[in-house]
Amino acid sequence: MKIEKLKSLLLMVLSIALIASLMLVAIACDDDETAEPDLPGKGVTVEPAKATWDTGWFQIEIYIKALEALGYNVEDPVMLENQAFYQAVKQGDVDFWANVWVMLHQPYLKDIEEETTIAGYVAKGGALQGYLIDKKTADEYGITNLDDFKNPDIAALFDTDGNGKANMVACPPGWGCELMIDFHLDAYELTDVIEPIKAEYSVSMADAIARYQQGESIFFYTWTPNWTVGKLIPGEDVVWIEVPFPALPEEQQEFLDMVSVPGVEGCVNDPCMMGLVADDLAVIANNNFLADNPAAGALFDAMEIPLADIFVQNAKMFDGEDSPEDIVRHAEDWVEDNQALFDSWIEAAKAAAE
């Protein structure tokens, strides 16, 4: 009797085990049918770069979030000066960046056009750039043009170091705008009366804002999107002044008729002879990377970030939210607030990979 009972018990255990095994197989099959297929970026590591100017860091973080949503493993972006970046992307040492100024960076772009592609636009036509002074001084002395600085009395108003030249907040070495400003000062014969400050831009502008708040005259170059025009509002605090005549380097001659820009808020004239083209902000990528990753290429083509949102984020940085963690959080918050738009980019990229 004991042996029979043991046989029955063993049979029962085996039956239960068999049923459990069959249930697990059924669940696994059901999961396979409903599971999302592999994302197009699975197993691929992306090497991005970012510019040295902090007003472009928010954008790259959004691009990173989008690539990660496609399954890519994205490394922390390496910070590079313009010349170093363009050589790196040409050689494939980095895959992309989202800090191209299409017209301003022509000297770099022409050298790498066979190995790289402008793969999409962060913002088209919204990148203004030019020269500004505080409105109080402009109104009091009738300053409307860079040519006015040839008057020693005008130059002296902006002389902060006592050498007789007007000090202008400019761009650090290696930036595309550094070359452009130097070109203008030569072309307009202003090197003897205007001295560009080529220190770290945010620090120089913070100093200029402090001097403005103390009632002093200020003179600076800026661009949009940038937090400067949120802190010093054109038409209220400062004005865009004009250049004497259109002048661009040889590689930008095709854009010469675009340096007069209509409808610029806070300019002394309309249209405004800004001397610099309203530029496109773009994404550039290595051709081999794009060929191997059609989903990434489609993503870059679909993405565009509203300039107004970039202005808002830049203002947060100036108010102290400027750590790497802050900027990543800004990007995460932006994605959450614009989830439908973000999801549309991801779907377009997935479709390209099918």
C-alpha positions as CSV (number, residue, x, y, z in Angstrom):
1,M,0.0,0.0,0.0
2,K,2.8,2.4,0.8
3,I,4.4,1.8,-2.6
4,E,1.1,2.5,-4.4
5,K,0.7,5.7,-2.5
6,L,4.2,6.8,-3.3
7,K,3.5,6.1,-7.0
8,S,0.4,8.1,-6.9
9,L,2.1,11.0,-5.2
10,L,5.0,10.9,-7.7
11,L,2.5,10.9,-10.6
12,M,0.7,13.9,-9.1
13,V,4.0,15.9,-8.8
14,L,5.0,15.1,-12.3
15,S,1.6,16.2,-13.6
16,I,1.7,19.5,-11.8
17,A,5.3,20.1,-13.1
18,L,4.1,19.3,-16.6
19,I,1.2,21.7,-16.4
20,A,3.4,24.5,-15.0
21,S,5.9,24.0,-17.8
22,L,3.2,24.2,-20.4
23,M,1.9,27.4,-18.8
24,L,5.3,29.0,-18.9
25,V,5.7,28.1,-22.5
26,A,2.3,29.7,-23.3
27,I,3.2,32.9,-21.5
28,A,6.5,33.1,-23.2
29,C,4.9,32.7,-26.6
30,D,2.3,35.3,-25.8
31,D,5.1,37.7,-24.7
32,D,6.9,37.1,-28.0
33,E,3.8,38.1,-29.9
34,T,3.2,41.3,-28.0
35,A,6.8,42.4,-27.3
36,E,8.1,45.5,-29.1
37,P,10.6,44.6,-31.8
38,D,14.2,45.5,-31.4
39,L,14.8,49.3,-31.5
40,P,16.9,50.4,-34.5
41,G,19.7,51.7,-32.3
42,K,20.1,48.5,-30.3
43,G,23.8,47.6,-29.9
44,V,25.0,50.9,-31.5
45,T,27.1,53.4,-29.6
46,V,27.0,57.0,-30.7
47,E,29.8,59.5,-30.1
48,P,28.4,63.1,-30.1
49,A,30.2,66.4,-29.6
50,K,29.1,69.8,-28.3
51,A,30.4,73.3,-28.8
52,T,32.2,75.4,-26.2
53,W,29.3,78.0,-26.0
54,D,26.8,77.0,-23.4
55,T,23.8,78.3,-25.3
56,G,24.0,75.2,-27.5
57,W,24.2,72.5,-24.7
58,F,20.4,72.3,-24.1
59,Q,19.8,71.3,-27.8
60,I,22.4,68.5,-27.8
61,E,20.8,67.0,-24.7
62,I,17.4,66.8,-26.4
63,Y,19.1,65.0,-29.4
64,I,20.7,62.6,-26.9
65,K,17.3,61.8,-25.4
66,A,15.8,61.2,-28.8
67,L,18.6,58.8,-29.8
68,E,18.3,57.0,-26.6
69,A,14.6,56.5,-27.2
70,L,15.6,54.7,-30.4
71,G,17.8,52.3,-28.4
72,Y,21.1,53.9,-29.1
73,N,23.8,54.0,-26.4
74,V,24.9,57.6,-26.4
75,E,28.2,58.6,-24.9
76,D,28.6,61.9,-23.0
77,P,29.3,64.6,-25.6
78,V,32.9,65.7,-25.9
79,M,33.3,69.5,-25.9
80,L,35.3,70.8,-28.8
81,E,36.3,74.1,-30.5
82,N,35.0,74.5,-34.0
83,Q,38.1,73.6,-35.9
84,A,38.8,70.5,-33.8
85,F,35.2,69.3,-34.1
86,Y,35.0,69.7,-37.9
87,Q,38.2,67.7,-38.3
88,A,36.9,65.1,-35.8
89,V,33.6,64.5,-37.6
90,K,35.4,64.4,-41.0
91,Q,37.6,61.6,-39.7
92,G,34.7,59.8,-37.9
93,D,36.2,60.3,-34.5
94,V,32.8,61.8,-33.5
95,D,29.5,61.1,-35.2
96,F,27.6,64.4,-35.0
97,W,26.9,67.7,-33.3
98,A,23.9,70.0,-33.3
99,N,25.9,73.3,-33.2
100,V,26.4,74.2,-36.8
101,W,26.0,77.8,-37.9
102,V,25.6,77.0,-41.6
103,M,26.8,80.3,-43.1
104,L,29.2,81.4,-40.3
105,H,31.0,78.1,-40.4
106,Q,31.5,78.0,-44.1
107,P,35.3,78.0,-43.8
108,Y,35.1,74.7,-41.9
109,L,32.2,73.2,-43.8
110,K,33.8,73.6,-47.3
111,D,36.8,71.4,-46.1
112,I,34.6,68.5,-45.0
113,E,31.7,68.4,-47.5
114,E,32.7,65.0,-49.0
115,E,32.8,63.2,-45.6
116,T,29.8,64.8,-43.9
117,T,26.2,65.9,-44.4
118,I,24.0,68.6,-43.0
119,A,21.4,66.1,-41.7
120,G,18.8,68.5,-40.3
121,Y,18.0,71.8,-38.7
122,V,17.7,72.8,-35.1
123,A,16.2,76.2,-36.2
124,K,16.1,77.7,-39.6
125,G,16.8,81.4,-40.1
126,G,16.4,82.3,-36.5
127,A,20.0,82.9,-35.6
128,L,20.5,86.7,-35.7
129,Q,23.9,88.1,-34.9
130,G,25.4,91.6,-34.7
131,Y,26.5,94.5,-32.6
132,L,24.7,96.2,-29.8
133,I,25.2,99.2,-27.3
134,D,23.0,100.3,-24.5
135,K,20.0,102.4,-25.6
136,K,20.7,105.3,-23.2
137,T,24.1,106.0,-24.8
138,A,22.8,105.4,-28.3
139,D,20.0,108.0,-27.8
140,E,22.1,110.6,-26.0
141,Y,25.0,110.6,-28.6
142,G,23.1,109.6,-31.7
143,I,25.1,106.4,-32.2
144,T,23.7,104.2,-35.0
145,N,26.6,102.7,-36.8
146,L,30.0,101.1,-36.1
147,D,31.5,103.9,-38.2
148,D,30.6,106.3,-35.3
149,F,33.4,104.8,-33.2
150,K,35.9,106.5,-35.4
151,N,35.1,109.6,-33.4
152,P,37.5,109.4,-30.4
153,D,34.8,110.9,-28.1
154,I,32.4,108.1,-29.0
155,A,35.1,105.4,-28.6
156,A,36.0,106.9,-25.2
157,L,32.5,106.3,-23.9
158,F,33.1,102.5,-24.0
159,D,36.8,102.5,-23.0
160,T,37.1,100.4,-19.9
161,D,40.9,100.1,-19.6
162,G,42.0,103.6,-20.5
163,N,43.8,102.9,-23.8
164,G,41.5,105.1,-25.9
165,K,39.8,102.2,-27.7
166,A,36.2,101.1,-27.2
167,N,36.1,97.8,-25.5
168,M,33.6,95.4,-27.1
169,V,32.6,92.0,-25.7
170,A,33.4,89.7,-28.6
171,C,34.0,86.0,-29.1
172,P,36.7,83.7,-27.6
173,P,39.5,82.3,-29.9
174,G,38.3,79.4,-32.0
175,W,34.7,80.5,-32.4
176,G,33.4,81.3,-35.9
177,C,32.3,84.7,-34.8
178,E,35.8,85.6,-33.6
179,L,37.0,85.4,-37.2
180,M,33.9,87.3,-38.5
181,I,34.4,90.2,-36.0
182,D,38.1,90.4,-36.8
183,F,37.2,90.5,-40.5
184,H,34.7,93.4,-39.9
185,L,37.1,95.4,-37.9
186,D,39.6,95.2,-40.7
187,A,37.1,95.8,-43.5
188,Y,35.7,98.9,-41.7
189,E,39.1,100.2,-40.6
190,L,38.2,100.0,-37.0
191,T,41.1,98.1,-35.5
192,D,42.6,101.4,-34.1
193,V,39.4,102.4,-32.3
194,I,37.7,99.1,-31.2
195,E,39.3,96.5,-29.1
196,P,37.5,93.1,-29.0
197,I,37.4,91.3,-25.6
198,K,38.1,87.7,-26.4
199,A,37.8,86.2,-22.9
200,E,35.2,83.6,-21.9
201,Y,31.9,85.0,-23.3
202,S,29.5,84.4,-20.4
203,V,32.0,86.0,-17.9
204,S,32.5,89.0,-20.2
205,M,28.8,89.5,-20.7
206,A,28.1,89.2,-17.0
207,D,30.6,92.0,-16.4
208,A,29.0,94.1,-19.1
209,I,25.5,93.6,-17.6
210,A,26.9,94.6,-14.1
211,R,28.4,97.8,-15.6
212,Y,25.1,98.5,-17.4
213,Q,23.2,98.1,-14.1
214,Q,25.6,100.7,-12.6
215,G,24.7,103.2,-15.4
216,E,27.8,102.7,-17.6
217,S,27.9,102.4,-21.4
218,I,28.3,98.9,-22.9
219,F,29.2,97.6,-26.3
220,F,29.0,93.9,-27.3
221,Y,28.5,91.3,-30.0
222,T,25.7,88.7,-29.5
223,W,23.6,86.2,-31.4
224,T,20.2,84.6,-31.0
225,P,19.2,82.3,-29.4
226,N,21.1,83.6,-26.4
227,W,20.3,84.6,-22.9
228,T,21.8,88.0,-23.4
229,V,18.7,89.3,-25.3
230,G,16.5,88.1,-22.5
231,K,18.5,90.1,-19.9
232,L,19.2,93.1,-22.1
233,I,16.1,93.5,-24.2
234,P,16.6,95.1,-27.6
235,G,14.6,98.3,-28.0
236,E,14.4,98.7,-24.2
237,D,17.8,98.2,-22.7
238,V,20.0,98.0,-25.8
239,V,19.8,98.6,-29.6
240,W,21.3,96.8,-32.5
241,I,23.5,99.2,-34.4
242,E,24.4,98.9,-38.1
243,V,27.6,98.3,-40.1
244,P,28.8,100.9,-42.7
245,F,28.3,98.6,-45.7
246,P,27.9,94.9,-46.5
247,A,31.2,93.1,-46.1
248,L,31.8,89.3,-45.9
249,P,34.7,87.0,-46.3
250,E,35.3,85.4,-49.7
251,E,33.7,82.1,-48.8
252,Q,30.5,83.9,-47.8
253,Q,30.1,86.3,-50.8
254,E,27.0,84.4,-52.0
255,F,25.2,85.7,-48.8
256,L,26.1,89.3,-49.2
257,D,22.6,90.5,-50.0
258,M,21.3,88.8,-46.8
259,V,23.2,91.0,-44.3
260,S,20.3,93.6,-44.3
261,V,17.6,92.0,-42.2
262,P,14.0,93.3,-42.1
263,G,11.9,93.4,-38.9
264,V,14.7,93.2,-36.3
265,E,13.2,94.2,-33.0
266,G,15.3,96.9,-31.3
267,C,17.4,97.9,-34.4
268,V,18.2,101.6,-35.1
269,N,16.8,101.1,-38.7
270,D,14.4,98.8,-40.6
271,P,15.7,96.8,-42.5
272,C,18.7,96.5,-40.3
273,M,22.2,96.5,-41.9
274,M,23.5,94.0,-39.3
275,G,26.5,93.0,-41.4
276,L,25.9,89.3,-40.5
277,V,23.4,86.9,-42.0
278,A,20.4,85.5,-40.1
279,D,21.8,82.0,-39.9
280,D,20.5,78.5,-39.8
281,L,21.3,76.3,-36.8
282,A,21.9,72.7,-38.0
283,V,23.0,69.2,-37.3
284,I,26.0,67.7,-39.1
285,A,27.0,64.1,-39.1
286,N,29.6,61.8,-40.6
287,N,28.4,60.1,-43.8
288,N,29.5,56.6,-42.7
289,F,27.5,57.0,-39.5
290,L,24.4,58.2,-41.5
291,A,24.8,55.3,-44.0
292,D,24.9,52.8,-41.1
293,N,22.1,54.4,-39.1
294,P,19.2,55.5,-41.3
295,A,17.0,55.9,-38.2
296,A,19.4,58.5,-36.8
297,G,19.4,60.3,-40.1
298,A,15.6,60.4,-40.2
299,L,15.6,61.6,-36.6
300,F,17.9,64.5,-37.4
301,D,15.8,65.4,-40.4
302,A,12.5,65.4,-38.3
303,M,13.8,67.3,-35.3
304,E,13.4,71.0,-34.8
305,I,13.4,72.9,-31.5
306,P,11.4,76.2,-31.2
307,L,13.7,79.2,-30.7
308,A,11.4,80.5,-28.0
309,D,12.0,77.4,-25.9
310,I,15.8,77.8,-26.4
311,F,15.5,81.4,-25.1
312,V,13.7,80.2,-22.0
313,Q,16.3,77.6,-21.2
314,N,19.2,80.0,-21.8
315,A,17.6,82.4,-19.3
316,K,17.4,79.7,-16.7
317,M,21.2,79.1,-17.2
318,F,22.0,82.8,-16.6
319,D,19.8,82.7,-13.5
320,G,22.1,80.0,-12.0
321,E,20.7,76.7,-13.3
322,D,23.9,76.1,-15.3
323,S,25.3,72.8,-14.0
324,P,25.4,69.8,-16.3
325,E,22.7,68.2,-14.2
326,D,20.5,71.3,-14.6
327,I,20.9,71.2,-18.4
328,V,20.0,67.5,-18.6
329,R,17.0,68.2,-16.4
330,H,15.9,71.1,-18.6
331,A,16.0,68.7,-21.6
332,E,14.0,66.0,-19.7
333,D,11.4,68.6,-18.7
334,W,11.2,69.9,-22.3
335,V,10.6,66.4,-23.6
336,E,7.9,65.8,-21.0
337,D,6.2,69.1,-21.9
338,N,6.4,68.3,-25.6
339,Q,5.9,64.6,-25.6
340,A,3.6,64.4,-28.7
341,L,6.1,66.3,-30.8
342,F,9.0,64.2,-29.4
343,D,7.1,61.0,-30.1
344,S,6.5,62.0,-33.7
345,W,10.2,62.3,-34.3
346,I,10.8,58.8,-32.8
347,E,8.0,57.3,-35.0
348,A,9.5,59.0,-38.2
349,A,12.9,57.5,-37.3
350,K,11.6,54.0,-36.7
351,A,9.7,54.1,-40.0
352,A,13.0,54.9,-41.8
353,A,14.7,51.9,-40.3
354,E,12.0,49.4,-41.4
